[in-house]
Amino acid sequence: MNKGDRGGKKASEGLGAPGATGAGGAPGALPWADVLLASVASVSWALVGMAGVAALGLHLLGADAAGALGPMTAAVVVLGAGGSVTPSGDVSAFGLTGAQARTAVDITPLGVSLTGAVLLAFFFVRSLRAAGAVLPGRELTARAGGVVVLFVGVVAGLAWAGHDLVTIDGSSLGLDPGKSPGGGGVSIPGLGDLGDLGDLGGLLPGRLARLADAKARVGFTVNTADSLAGAVFWVLGVLLIALLASRRSPLPRGWEWVHRTVRPAASALVAVALVAVVAGLAAAAYAMVGDAHPRRIAGAALLGAPNGVWLALPLGLFVPWSGHATGALVKVLPDPLDKLLGFKDDRSFSLGRLAELDGRVWLLALATGVMMLYAGVLAAARTPVRGASAGAFAGRCALALGVVSAGALPLLVWLTGVSADASLSVLGFDAFGAGVELHGRVGVAVVLGAGWGALAGGLGGLLAYGVGAAGWRVAVLGRPGPASGVPSAGVPSAGEVYGRGGPYTPSPVYRPSRDETNPYLREPGERP
């Protein structure tokens, strides 16, 4: 056997799939070392990103002035991962007991959630590409299971650490007993001036007007059981969306149709949702210029920019909402929502109702319509044509984007729902009272999502077909014969590009190697 044959044999042996042999070379064994390393990398990067965004956002808002930043960061990360936090209060004024702080909050900081989801999905799908064009189902299950177990375990540790007491000194609330009734607002560390919340001193008789001497300790505790259950659903949802939207990641045999139908539409919608968040962050950066409190805007944008952006998307697609707002939280709502929901009872509203108060709201419908059309064109560019006519191709694009949008739009509605209520009662006298409820109609969102997706997919397919962009950005796994490696019509298949062991396949040998023509095999000074 000459040296060229030995080199060819080694090259062919290097094309074996990593999952084909495990430790000791046992056929069919799972690569447990790769599974463990991929799980650790995915979960660690995701949680580092979530903790960084949560800590920076809380610091910019000034929340660390009222309590320890570490436990608050842990609690916000748990909230971002689908967990639950229960606040509690223990207020004492002049040695009197019986005062309680009642607070209930049900809102997810989607800025933290999105950061963790993007990092987790990125490193998870990158770890799958070394398996080649086809990933065995048991290996995919093992990789996903490792990520879920490790992520839930870390969330359990955060649940243990995410509890603390936030001490609020009455003198820091700006309640000067010498002020006249109605003489000013209330300033709370981390929240700033909330405006005129009422004359607290005028409501309390005698010496209770000296509330400035009160000490309040408001605590928060992570609900471990609810948080672990929420973390399981959160990480499973992230992995599912990642697998549906990642066009270059392998799937088990028999799921080749997902590459050609679902993934182009899902990846287009995910891209549109991320672009919308980037636009929201850009708007926040613009609002910071010349503002008196730019740090607050930056902190709020880090934690909640996706909340506002993804609430606007369903609203712009005419999904009806209902809700109400009272107290200081009315000031949190953007105009004209504050005018419409500033009541104690629920009010239904839609884009048309808001446009009656401010005609500029119709620009939101225009923007969301353009974004859906962009999703349709992008999905058409990523969908293989396979010799179809313009009408048939547009129909396939409309069906795929309609089905995916029917699931995506209600998901956004559910994620951006808000329920918050806060009150601080001292001996039966309400010192603070604020609340906000905002929920969209999920059932209507399913129907509207299907309709808008079908319309955008059909129009996008026709536009892409007309300009010659249809199928222009088809991923390798979406081309004909992704699993078998058989090319079609001169188009290289996934098996040709990726090979059995990954995308780094050696070049083919065009002719046998001959030792007499190899200059590296000749002795020094020997002539050919």
C-alpha positions in Angstrom: 0.0 0.0 0.0 1.5 3.3 -1.0 1.4 6.5 1.0 -1.3 8.0 -1.1 -3.6 5.0 -0.3 -2.9 5.3 3.4 -3.7 9.0 3.3 -7.0 8.3 1.4 -7.9 5.7 4.0 -7.4 8.0 6.9 -9.4 10.8 5.2 -12.3 8.4 4.6 -12.1 7.2 8.3 -12.3 10.9 9.4 -15.7 11.3 7.7 -17.5 9.1 10.2 -20.3 10.8 12.2 -19.3 11.8 15.7 -22.4 10.2 17.2 -21.7 6.9 15.5 -19.2 5.7 18.0 -18.9 6.6 21.7 -16.2 5.9 24.2 -14.2 2.9 23.2 -15.6 3.1 19.7 -18.9 1.2 20.5 -21.2 1.5 17.5 -24.4 3.6 18.3 -23.1 5.0 21.6 -23.9 8.6 22.3 -21.1 11.2 22.6 -21.7 11.9 26.2 -18.7 14.2 26.5 -20.0 16.4 23.7 -23.5 16.4 25.2 -22.2 17.5 28.6 -19.8 20.2 27.2 -22.6 21.6 24.9 -25.1 21.7 27.8 -22.6 23.5 30.1 -21.7 26.0 27.4 -25.3 26.8 26.4 -26.6 27.2 30.0 -23.6 29.1 31.4 -23.6 31.6 28.6 -27.3 32.1 28.8 -27.4 32.7 32.5 -24.3 35.0 32.4 -26.0 37.1 29.8 -29.3 37.2 31.8 -27.6 38.1 35.0 -25.5 40.8 33.3 -28.6 42.4 31.7 -30.6 42.2 34.9 -27.8 43.6 37.1 -27.0 46.5 34.7 -30.7 47.3 34.3 -31.4 47.4 38.0 -28.3 49.5 38.6 -29.2 52.0 36.0 -32.7 52.3 37.5 -31.1 52.9 40.9 -32.7 49.9 42.5 -29.5 49.0 44.3 -29.9 52.1 46.4 -32.7 50.4 48.3 -31.3 46.9 48.7 -28.6 44.4 47.8 -28.1 44.0 44.1 -27.2 40.3 44.2 -30.5 38.9 45.5 -32.5 41.4 43.3 -30.6 40.2 40.3 -31.2 36.6 41.1 -34.9 37.3 41.5 -35.1 39.1 38.2 -33.3 36.3 36.4 -35.8 33.8 37.8 -38.6 36.1 36.6 -37.1 36.2 33.2 -36.9 32.4 33.1 -40.6 32.0 33.7 -40.3 32.0 37.5 -42.5 33.6 40.2 -41.6 36.1 43.0 -43.8 36.8 46.0 -43.3 40.2 47.6 -44.2 40.7 51.3 -44.1 43.7 53.7 -43.5 44.5 57.3 -44.0 48.1 58.1 -43.6 49.7 61.6 -44.4 53.3 62.4 -43.6 54.8 65.8 -43.6 51.3 67.3 -47.1 50.6 66.2 -47.8 47.3 64.4 -50.6 46.2 62.1 -49.3 47.9 59.0 -48.8 45.7 55.9 -47.5 46.2 52.4 -49.5 44.3 49.9 -47.9 43.8 46.5 -48.6 41.4 43.7 -46.7 41.5 40.4 -47.1 39.3 37.3 -44.8 40.6 34.6 -41.9 39.1 32.8 -38.8 41.3 32.1 -38.5 40.2 28.4 -35.2 42.0 28.0 -33.7 39.4 30.4 -35.6 36.6 28.8 -34.6 37.5 25.3 -30.9 37.7 26.1 -30.9 34.3 27.7 -33.0 32.8 24.9 -30.7 34.1 22.1 -27.5 32.9 23.8 -29.0 29.5 24.8 -30.4 28.9 21.3 -27.2 30.0 19.6 -24.8 27.7 21.5 -27.3 24.8 21.4 -27.9 24.8 17.7 -24.2 25.3 17.0 -23.4 22.2 19.0 -25.7 20.2 16.7 -24.0 21.0 13.4 -21.0 18.7 14.1 -23.4 15.7 13.8 -23.7 16.1 10.0 -26.8 16.4 7.9 -28.9 13.9 10.0 -29.0 13.9 13.8 -30.2 10.7 15.5 -33.3 11.2 17.5 -31.8 9.8 20.7 -28.8 12.1 20.4 -31.1 15.1 20.0 -33.1 14.0 23.0 -30.0 13.6 25.1 -28.6 17.0 24.1 -31.9 18.8 24.9 -32.4 16.8 28.1 -28.9 17.8 29.3 -29.7 21.5 28.7 -33.1 21.3 30.5 -31.7 19.4 33.6 -28.7 21.8 33.9 -30.8 24.9 33.4 -33.4 23.9 35.9 -30.7 23.0 38.5 -29.2 26.5 38.2 -32.6 28.1 38.5 -33.1 26.2 41.7 -29.9 27.7 43.1 -31.1 31.2 42.0 -34.4 30.5 43.8 -32.5 29.8 47.0 -30.5 33.1 46.6 -33.3 35.3 45.4 -34.8 36.6 48.6 -34.0 39.7 50.6 -35.5 42.7 52.4 -35.5 46.1 50.8 -35.5 48.8 53.5 -37.2 52.1 52.7 -36.5 54.9 55.1 -39.4 57.2 55.5 -37.1 60.2 55.4 -36.0 59.2 51.9 -39.6 59.3 50.6 -39.7 63.0 50.6 -42.5 63.2 53.2 -41.6 66.4 55.1 -44.1 66.9 57.9 -43.7 70.6 57.6 -45.0 70.7 54.0 -48.5 72.0 53.4 -51.1 69.6 52.1 -50.5 68.7 48.5 -47.1 70.3 48.6 -45.1 67.8 46.6 -44.7 64.3 45.3 -43.0 61.2 46.6 -39.5 60.2 45.6 -38.7 56.5 46.0 -35.2 55.1 45.5 -34.9 53.4 42.2 -38.2 54.9 40.9 -37.6 58.6 41.3 -40.3 61.2 41.5 -43.7 59.5 41.0 -45.6 62.7 41.0 -48.4 63.7 43.4 -49.6 60.6 45.1 -51.8 62.5 47.4 -51.2 64.3 50.7 -50.3 61.5 53.0 -50.0 63.7 56.0 -53.4 65.1 55.6 -55.0 61.7 55.7 -53.5 60.7 59.1 -54.5 62.4 62.4 -52.2 63.8 65.0 -48.7 62.4 65.3 -49.2 59.9 62.5 -48.6 62.8 60.1 -44.9 62.3 61.0 -44.7 59.4 58.7 -41.3 60.6 57.7 -40.0 58.8 60.8 -41.4 55.4 59.7 -39.2 52.5 58.7 -40.5 50.1 56.0 -39.0 46.7 55.2 -40.4 45.2 52.0 -39.2 41.7 51.2 -39.4 39.4 48.2 -39.0 35.6 48.0 -38.8 33.4 44.9 -41.5 30.7 44.8 -39.3 27.6 44.2 -41.9 25.1 43.0 -43.6 27.5 40.6 -40.2 28.8 39.4 -38.8 25.4 38.6 -42.0 24.5 36.7 -41.8 27.8 34.8 -38.1 27.2 34.0 -38.9 23.8 32.5 -41.5 25.2 30.2 -39.3 28.2 29.4 -36.2 26.2 28.3 -38.3 23.7 26.4 -40.0 26.6 24.5 -36.6 28.2 23.7 -35.2 24.9 22.4 -38.3 24.2 20.3 -38.2 27.7 18.7 -34.5 27.3 18.1 -34.9 24.0 16.3 -37.7 25.4 14.2 -35.9 28.6 13.3 -32.4 27.3 12.8 -32.1 26.5 9.1 -28.6 25.0 9.3 -29.1 22.6 12.2 -29.7 18.9 11.5 -32.8 17.0 12.5 -33.6 13.3 12.8 -34.3 11.3 9.7 -37.9 11.7 8.5 -38.1 15.4 9.4 -36.6 16.6 6.1 -39.9 18.4 5.3 -39.3 20.8 8.2 -36.2 22.1 6.4 -38.3 23.0 3.3 -41.5 24.3 4.9 -41.5 25.3 8.5 -38.0 26.6 9.0 -38.0 29.3 6.2 -41.2 30.8 7.7 -40.2 30.4 11.4 -36.7 31.9 10.8 -38.3 34.9 9.0 -40.7 35.6 11.8 -37.9 35.3 14.4 -35.7 37.7 12.4 -38.6 40.2 12.2 -39.2 40.0 15.9 -35.5 40.6 16.7 -35.3 43.5 14.2 -38.3 45.1 16.0 -36.5 44.9 19.3 -33.4 46.5 17.9 -35.7 49.3 16.6 -37.1 49.7 20.0 -33.7 50.0 21.6 -32.7 52.5 19.0 -35.8 54.6 19.9 -34.8 54.4 23.5 -31.3 55.6 22.7 -32.8 58.5 20.8 -35.1 59.3 23.8 -32.0 59.4 26.1 -30.6 62.4 24.2 -31.4 65.5 26.1 -33.5 63.7 28.7 -33.0 64.6 32.4 -32.7 61.0 33.4 -31.0 59.0 30.7 -29.9 56.2 33.0 -33.5 55.4 33.8 -34.4 55.2 30.2 -31.4 52.9 29.5 -32.2 50.7 32.4 -35.9 50.4 31.5 -35.0 49.7 27.9 -32.6 46.9 28.9 -35.2 45.2 31.0 -38.4 45.9 29.2 -37.8 47.0 25.5 -39.2 43.7 24.2 -42.3 44.1 26.4 -43.3 47.3 24.7 -42.2 46.3 21.2 -43.9 42.9 21.2 -47.1 44.4 22.7 -47.2 46.9 19.8 -46.9 44.2 17.1 -50.2 42.4 18.0 -51.8 45.8 18.5 -50.7 47.0 15.1 -52.2 43.8 13.6 -55.6 44.7 15.2 -55.6 42.3 18.1 -58.0 43.6 20.7 -56.8 44.2 24.3 -58.5 45.1 27.6 -57.2 46.5 30.8 -57.2 49.3 33.3 -54.7 51.3 35.3 -54.9 53.3 38.6 -52.6 55.3 40.7 -49.0 56.1 39.8 -48.8 53.3 37.3 -51.0 55.3 34.9 -47.9 57.4 34.3 -46.0 54.4 33.1 -48.4 53.8 30.1 -47.5 55.6 26.9 -49.8 58.2 25.4 -52.7 57.7 24.5 -53.1 54.5 26.6 -52.9 56.5 29.8 -56.0 58.4 28.7 -57.9 55.3 27.8 -57.1 53.0 30.7 -57.0 55.5 33.6 -60.0 53.9 35.3 -60.6 51.2 37.9 -62.8 49.0 35.7 -61.6 47.2 32.6 -61.8 48.9 29.2 -61.6 47.2 25.9 -59.6 48.9 23.1 -58.1 48.2 19.8 -56.0 50.1 17.3 -59.0 52.0 15.9 -60.0 53.1 19.4 -56.5 54.5 20.1 -56.5 56.2 16.7 -59.6 58.2 17.8 -57.5 59.7 20.5 -54.3 60.2 18.4 -54.3 59.7 14.6 -50.6 59.0 14.6 -51.4 55.5 15.9 -52.2 54.4 12.4 -48.5 54.6 11.7 -48.2 51.5 13.9 -50.5 49.6 11.6 -48.4 50.7 8.6 -45.1 49.7 10.3 -46.4 46.2 11.4 -47.8 45.6 7.9 -44.5 46.4 6.3 -42.7 44.1 8.8 -45.1 41.2 8.0 -44.5 41.8 4.2 -40.8 41.7 4.9 -41.2 38.4 6.7 -43.1 37.1 3.7 -40.4 38.1 1.2 -37.7 36.7 3.5 -39.5 33.4 3.9 -39.9 33.1 0.1 -36.2 33.7 -0.4 -35.5 30.9 2.0 -38.1 28.4 0.5 -37.0 26.1 -2.3 -38.9 26.6 -5.5 -38.6 23.0 -6.8 -39.9 23.9 -10.3 -43.3 25.3 -9.0 -45.2 28.0 -10.8 -45.6 31.5 -9.3 -49.1 30.7 -8.0 -48.1 27.3 -6.5 -45.0 28.8 -4.9 -46.9 31.7 -3.4 -49.5 29.3 -2.1 -46.9 27.2 -0.3 -45.4 30.3 1.2 -48.8 31.6 2.3 -49.6 28.3 4.0 -46.3 28.0 5.8 -46.2 31.6 7.1 -49.9 31.5 8.0 -49.5 28.4 10.2 -46.4 29.7 11.9 -47.9 33.2 12.5 -51.0 31.5 14.0 -48.7 30.2 16.7 -46.4 33.2 17.0 -48.9 36.0 17.4 -50.8 34.5 20.4 -47.4 33.7 22.0 -46.5 37.4 21.8 -49.9 38.3 23.3 -49.4 35.9 26.2 -45.8 37.0 26.9 -46.6 40.7 27.0 -49.6 40.5 29.3 -49.2 42.7 32.4 -50.7 42.3 35.8 -49.4 44.5 38.7 -51.0 45.8 41.9 -49.3 47.6 44.7 -50.6 49.2 47.9 -49.1 50.2 51.2 -51.6 50.5 54.0 -50.8 52.0 57.4 -53.4 51.3 60.1 -56.1 51.1 57.5 -55.2 54.3 55.6 -54.0 53.8 52.0 -50.7 55.5 51.5 -50.0 54.1 48.1 -52.4 52.6 45.6 -51.5 51.7 42.0 -52.3 48.9 39.6 -52.3 48.0 35.9 -53.9 45.1 34.1 -53.3 44.6 30.3 -54.2 41.4 28.5 -54.8 40.6 24.8 -57.3 38.2 23.4 -55.4 35.0 22.6 -58.2 33.4 20.6 -58.5 36.4 18.2 -54.8 36.5 17.9 -54.7 32.9 16.5 -57.2 33.9 13.7 -55.5 37.2 12.9 -52.1 35.6 12.9 -53.2 33.0 10.4 -54.8 35.6 8.2 -51.9 38.1 8.3 -49.4 35.3 7.8 -51.2 33.9 4.8 -51.5 37.3 3.2 -47.9 38.3 3.8 -46.6 34.9 2.7 -48.6 35.0 -0.5 -47.6 38.5 -1.4 -44.0 37.9 -0.4 -43.9 34.8 -2.5 -45.3 36.6 -5.6 -42.8 39.5 -5.1 -39.8 37.2 -4.6 -40.8 35.0 -7.6 -41.3 38.1 -9.8 -37.9 39.6 -9.1 -36.1 36.2 -9.2 -35.4 36.1 -5.5 -37.5 33.0 -4.8 -35.3 30.3 -3.3 -32.3 32.5 -3.4 -31.3 32.0 0.2 -32.3 28.3 0.6 -30.2 26.7 3.3 -28.1 23.6 2.5 -30.4 21.3 4.5 -33.4 22.6 2.5 -32.0 21.6 -0.8 -33.0 18.3 -2.6 -31.8 15.1 -0.9 -30.4 16.6 2.4 -30.2 13.3 4.2 -29.3 10.9 1.4 -26.5 13.1 0.0 -27.8 12.6 -3.6 -27.6 15.8 -5.7 -30.4 17.0 -7.8 -30.2 19.1 -11.0 -26.5 20.0 -10.3 -27.3 21.4 -6.9 -24.9 20.1 -4.1 -26.8 18.4 -1.3 -26.3 18.8 2.4 -24.5 15.5 2.5 -22.0 16.8 -0.1 -21.4 20.1 1.7 -21.5 18.8 5.3 -20.3 15.3 4.8 -20.9 12.7 7.5 -18.7 14.4 10.0 -19.4 18.1 9.6 -18.9 20.9 7.1 -15.1 20.4 6.9 -14.9 17.7 4.3 -11.5 17.1 2.5 -11.3 17.8 -1.2 -11.9 14.7 -3.4 -8.9 12.9 -4.9 -8.8 13.4 -8.7 -6.1 10.8 -9.5 -4.0 8.2 -7.6 -0.9 9.4 -5.9 2.4 8.3 -7.5 5.5 8.1 -5.4 7.8 8.8 -8.3 6.2 12.2 -9.0 6.0 13.3 -5.4 9.0 15.6 -4.7 8.7 15.1 -0.9 9.5 11.4 -1.3 12.8 11.9 -3.3 16.2 11.8 -1.7 18.1 15.1 -1.6 19.7 15.7 -5.0 17.8 12.9 -6.7 16.4 13.8 -10.1 12.9 12.8 -11.3 
